[in-house]
């Protein structure tokens, strides 16, 4: 322990330049994943319970698929380096229902309310945004889990 700074040798130390680099790499990968049709599944309540998030507003779902498309314009909030050409599809889900006291409907509700309350997204825009996420999730489920029903 460095007594003067209060820092431990076990603490993470990341410079602002390193954080910028990591964000730029993430943006580049998000764009590449989007081009390949990859979908990110997120379980916000589980991520809050077992992750490093203290509030739902910290969840990266807002960065991956922002409720306001203008936030992805080059230089804007979620495209600071101009590397992204759009959002990536996101599917909200639950984790282990025996451990996490939530439902898929509740996950959608919480994220929609967070968009309204913490990101200042209007009620209608937040509703349309979360409905698109919901529709994408249903389509993903149908395409990947119900294919055998339609083949038989």
Secondary structure, DSSP 4 states (H G I P E B T S, - for coil): -BTTTTB-TTS----HHHHHHHHHHHHHHHHHHHHTT--EEE-HHHHHHHSS-SSGGGSTHHHHT-SSGGGGSTTSTT-TTS--SSPPPEEE----TTTS---HHHHHHHHHHHHHHHS---HHHHHHHHHHHHHHHHHHHHHHHSHHHHH-
